[in-house]
């Protein structure tokens, strides 16, 4: 807040001009302070959203993907279900290549 907002006329004015000037200056300084506070708020909220997204992605990767990958590695490869999944993935990849006209 600026120091000008705290200055008060030493001699009171009879017609109230000093009071109106003081109120106008206070409103102008208040608007400037509000603008600075709003800019600071947006910067802080942007940081908060960034941290929220980072923590969510981190939790998802280690809380979901890691255990699923661990369990998938524990399944033997010579299983009929695993062979079906592998062949299905290869067929899907070939179909995508055909749709995109890749050699």
Kinemage of the C-alpha trace (Angstrom):
@kinemage 1
@onewidth
@group {chain A} dominant
@subgroup {mainchain}
@vectorlist {calphas} color= white
{ca unk a 1} P 0.000 0.000 0.000
{ca unk a 2} L 1.380 3.451 -0.784
{ca unk a 3} L 2.266 5.984 1.901
{ca unk a 4} L 0.177 8.651 0.181
{ca unk a 5} L -3.019 6.956 1.370
{ca unk a 6} L -2.122 7.729 4.975
{ca unk a 7} L -1.479 11.443 4.547
{ca unk a 8} L -4.116 13.659 6.098
{ca unk a 9} L -4.489 17.413 5.846
{ca unk a 10} L -3.259 19.085 9.019
{ca unk a 11} L -5.811 21.848 8.723
{ca unk a 12} L -9.405 20.685 8.380
{ca unk a 13} L -11.248 22.092 5.399
{ca unk a 14} L -14.565 23.806 5.941
{ca unk a 15} L -16.044 22.869 2.595
{ca unk a 16} L -15.008 19.175 2.675
{ca unk a 17} L -12.717 19.328 -0.381
{ca unk a 18} L -9.834 17.778 1.557
{ca unk a 19} L -12.020 14.865 2.623
{ca unk a 20} L -13.192 14.231 -0.944
{ca unk a 21} L -9.608 14.384 -2.198
{ca unk a 22} L -8.521 11.947 0.503
{ca unk a 23} L -11.364 9.557 -0.357
{ca unk a 24} L -10.536 9.749 -4.077
{ca unk a 25} L -6.860 9.055 -3.422
{ca unk a 26} L -7.760 6.157 -1.118
{ca unk a 27} L -10.047 4.635 -3.771
{ca unk a 28} L -7.338 4.969 -6.443
{ca unk a 29} L -4.695 3.420 -4.177
{ca unk a 30} L -7.117 0.677 -3.167
{ca unk a 31} L -7.755 -0.174 -6.810
{ca unk a 32} L -4.011 -0.347 -7.485
{ca unk a 33} L -3.507 -2.575 -4.439
{ca unk a 34} L -6.392 -4.812 -5.552
{ca unk a 35} L -4.824 -5.168 -8.997
{ca unk a 36} L -1.512 -6.235 -7.467
{ca unk a 37} L -3.298 -8.676 -5.132
{ca unk a 38} L -5.255 -10.174 -8.035
{ca unk a 39} L -2.071 -10.709 -10.052
{ca unk a 40} L -0.433 -12.388 -7.045
{ca unk a 41} L -3.514 -14.579 -6.536
{ca unk a 42} L -3.470 -15.804 -10.168
{ca unk a 43} L 0.249 -16.570 -9.971
{ca unk a 44} L -0.234 -18.557 -6.742
{ca unk a 45} L -3.302 -20.411 -8.038
{ca unk a 46} L -1.394 -21.339 -11.204
{ca unk a 47} L 1.353 -22.814 -9.043
{ca unk a 48} L -1.230 -24.711 -6.992
{ca unk a 49} L -2.851 -26.202 -10.125
{ca unk a 50} L 0.579 -27.198 -11.472
{ca unk a 51} L 1.446 -28.975 -8.238
{ca unk a 52} L -1.945 -30.701 -8.172
{ca unk a 53} L -1.477 -32.022 -11.712
{ca unk a 54} L 2.078 -33.158 -10.968
{ca unk a 55} L 1.060 -34.978 -7.778
{ca unk a 56} L -1.890 -36.604 -9.545
{ca unk a 57} L 0.301 -37.881 -12.390
{ca unk a 58} L 2.954 -39.083 -9.955
{ca unk a 59} L 0.400 -40.925 -7.824
{ca unk a 60} L -1.211 -42.467 -10.891
{ca unk a 61} L 2.087 -43.674 -12.303
{ca unk a 62} L 3.345 -45.265 -9.112
{ca unk a 63} L 0.009 -46.169 -7.564
{ca unk a 64} L -1.576 -47.798 -10.618
{ca unk a 65} L 0.884 -48.379 -13.441
{ca unk a 66} L 3.700 -49.837 -11.359
{ca unk a 67} L 1.576 -52.496 -9.610
{ca unk a 68} L -0.121 -53.477 -12.882
{ca unk a 69} L 3.260 -53.811 -14.619
{ca unk a 70} L 4.578 -55.830 -11.687
{ca unk a 71} L 1.648 -58.259 -11.841
{ca unk a 72} L 1.923 -58.493 -15.639
{ca unk a 73} L 5.588 -59.453 -15.361
{ca unk a 74} L 4.693 -62.207 -12.888
{ca unk a 75} L 2.489 -64.024 -15.438
{ca unk a 76} L 4.395 -66.723 -17.378
{ca unk a 77} L 4.965 -66.004 -21.082
{ca unk a 78} L 4.146 -69.505 -22.358
{ca unk a 79} L 0.516 -69.192 -21.293
{ca unk a 80} L -2.281 -69.426 -23.892
{ca unk a 81} L -3.884 -66.198 -22.612
{ca unk a 82} L -0.607 -64.296 -22.916
{ca unk a 83} L -0.045 -65.637 -26.434
{ca unk a 84} L -3.567 -64.476 -27.363
{ca unk a 85} L -2.902 -60.987 -26.041
{ca unk a 86} L 0.415 -60.783 -27.914
{ca unk a 87} L -1.129 -61.984 -31.182
{ca unk a 88} L -4.067 -59.603 -30.746
{ca unk a 89} L -1.715 -56.674 -30.202
{ca unk a 90} L 0.269 -57.602 -33.308
{ca unk a 91} L -2.930 -57.875 -35.360
{ca unk a 92} L -4.119 -54.498 -34.095
{ca unk a 93} L -0.763 -52.925 -34.993
{ca unk a 94} L -0.975 -54.404 -38.525
{ca unk a 95} L -4.531 -53.075 -38.911
{ca unk a 96} L -3.441 -49.569 -37.870
{ca unk a 97} L -0.557 -49.738 -40.340
{ca unk a 98} L -3.018 -50.728 -43.095
{ca unk a 99} L -5.393 -47.885 -42.184
{ca unk a 100} L -2.573 -45.339 -42.225
{ca unk a 101} L -1.111 -46.776 -45.453
{ca unk a 102} L 2.233 -47.568 -43.882
{ca unk a 103} L 4.506 -50.197 -45.455
